[in-house]
Amino acid sequence: MNELNLFSRHLEVFELASPSHGSIDSKFRFIILAARRTRQLQGGSRPMLTSQFKKFTSIAQEEVARGLVKFEIPEVIKPPKKRGAK
């Protein structure tokens, strides 16, 4: 497989996880999720799918793009405003 073909496959996986697909709302979140999943795979976790890719980073990206990696966005709680503060 030549480099251009491999590069285009990575782009296809990334495009699957664009904000218009599923609950991933940003490219940053996609990267963070894929990085955390990559560390799990490197630590011995089994892949959640049979992939054509061999590298953990590519497998993790595909898993995130397909919605197999579950995550929760914590709610941000703002402290109450002080009275008399401007």
Stockholm file with secondary structure:
# STOCKHOLM 1.0

chainA/1-86         MNELNLFSRHLEVFELASPSHGSIDSKFRFIILAARRTRQLQGGSRPMLTSQFKKFTSIAQEEVARGLVKFEIPEVIKPPKKRGAK
#=GR chainA/1-86 SS CCHHHHHHHHHHHHHHTSTTSTTCCCHHHHHHHHHHHHHHHHTTCCCSSCCSCCSHHHHHHHHHHTTCSCCCCCCCCCCCCCTTCC
#=GC SS_cons        CCHHHHHHHHHHHHHHTSTTSTTCCCHHHHHHHHHHHHHHHHTTCCCSSCCSCCSHHHHHHHHHHTTCSCCCCCCCCCCCCCTTCC
//
